[in-house]
Amino acid sequence: KTTDDSNAMTPAYEEDYDNDPPLLEELGVNFPHIYSKSKAVLFPYGKHAKSLDSGLIENDADLAGPLAFALGLGGELLLSGKLHFGYVYGFGVSGCLAMTLLLNLLNPNGAVSAWTVVSILGYALLPVNLLAGVNALVRVNNLGPWGMAASVITIAWSTMASARLFERGCNMRAQRFLVAYPTALLYSAFVMITIF
């Protein structure tokens, strides 16, 4: 609007910046939830995984943690001399789409959202990030049987963590071994990208 007295523009409404929520809250980034889900992945059979509410796992499908872990994995691969951001995101997207389809076929309790699957699979990348961090310092494939053992432990750890979160969040206790097999294959692909 313009006034007749002056040609200065005046806003039609007044913005209230004092009562705006913080940016991270507006974006849905909740650090206590990220911390609790990360602890549930690091300790899949401890009190942290048991204390997570199934509604928190299924209804709060935040993508900030998984995106940070995927970027961290790409950065750690870059530190070890591999530019594999495309592989990380390619395997991540195709694996999440395939797991969403599989979980929706297996789940007798209703549909599982794609965001829940992305969130759980992304959080379970944390052990692969730890292996990639070690690989940036010491080449894991040059460690012989110790490197192979670390790779198998990482795959088993990520698989247990994601299967446990799917079991608790989507009420799929009876299908946990059927869910664990394709997640083990997915994390095997990430570990192979990391060590080779």
CORQUI-V70859 format. One record per residue. N is the residue number from 0. RES is the residue in one letter. PHI is phi in whole degrees, -180 to 180 (* if undefined). Layout:
BEGIN
n:res:phi
N:RES:PHI
N:RES:PHI
END
This chain:
BEGIN
n:res:phi
0:K:*
1:T:-121
2:T:-97
3:D:-74
4:D:-70
5:S:-134
6:N:-92
7:A:-77
8:M:-84
9:T:-117
10:P:-69
11:A:-76
12:Y:-142
13:E:-104
14:E:-86
15:D:-107
16:Y:-76
17:D:-70
18:N:-100
19:D:-72
20:P:-71
21:P:-61
22:L:-61
23:L:-64
24:E:-69
25:E:-66
26:L:-80
27:G:87
28:V:-87
29:N:-122
30:F:-64
31:P:-62
32:H:-70
33:I:-62
34:Y:-64
35:S:-69
36:K:-70
37:S:-66
38:K:-66
39:A:-67
40:V:-77
41:L:-67
42:F:-126
43:P:-67
44:Y:-114
45:G:-92
46:K:-70
47:H:-69
48:A:-71
49:K:-75
50:S:-81
51:L:-69
52:D:-76
53:S:-64
54:G:-67
55:L:-66
56:I:-71
57:E:-83
58:N:-88
59:D:-103
60:A:-88
61:D:-73
62:L:-112
63:A:-68
64:G:-64
65:P:-61
66:L:-66
67:A:-65
68:F:-69
69:A:-68
70:L:-65
71:G:-63
72:L:-65
73:G:-63
74:G:-67
75:E:-69
76:L:-66
77:L:-65
78:L:-65
79:S:-91
80:G:92
81:K:-121
82:L:-100
83:H:-121
84:F:-62
85:G:-65
86:Y:-66
87:V:-61
88:Y:-73
89:G:-65
90:F:-65
91:G:-65
92:V:-68
93:S:-67
94:G:-66
95:C:-69
96:L:-66
97:A:-66
98:M:-68
99:T:-63
100:L:-61
101:L:-63
102:L:-66
103:N:-70
104:L:-77
105:L:-88
106:N:-80
107:P:-82
108:N:-94
109:G:124
110:A:-77
111:V:-107
112:S:-73
113:A:-65
114:W:-68
115:T:-64
116:V:-65
117:V:-62
118:S:-64
119:I:-67
120:L:-66
121:G:-70
122:Y:-66
123:A:-76
124:L:-75
125:L:-57
126:P:-63
127:V:-67
128:N:-63
129:L:-63
130:L:-65
131:A:-67
132:G:-65
133:V:-66
134:N:-67
135:A:-69
136:L:-91
137:V:-131
138:R:-65
139:V:-69
140:N:-72
141:N:-89
142:L:-86
143:G:69
144:P:-65
145:W:-70
146:G:-66
147:M:-66
148:A:-64
149:A:-64
150:S:-67
151:V:-65
152:I:-64
153:T:-64
154:I:-63
155:A:-64
156:W:-65
157:S:-64
158:T:-66
159:M:-62
160:A:-65
161:S:-70
162:A:-64
163:R:-66
164:L:-68
165:F:-65
166:E:-62
167:R:-79
168:G:-78
169:C:-112
170:N:54
171:M:-120
172:R:-62
173:A:-70
174:Q:-104
175:R:-63
176:F:-77
177:L:-69
178:V:-80
179:A:-69
180:Y:-64
181:P:-68
182:T:-69
183:A:-64
184:L:-65
185:L:-64
186:Y:-72
187:S:-64
188:A:-64
189:F:-65
190:V:-68
191:M:-66
192:I:-62
193:T:-70
194:I:-92
195:F:-107
END
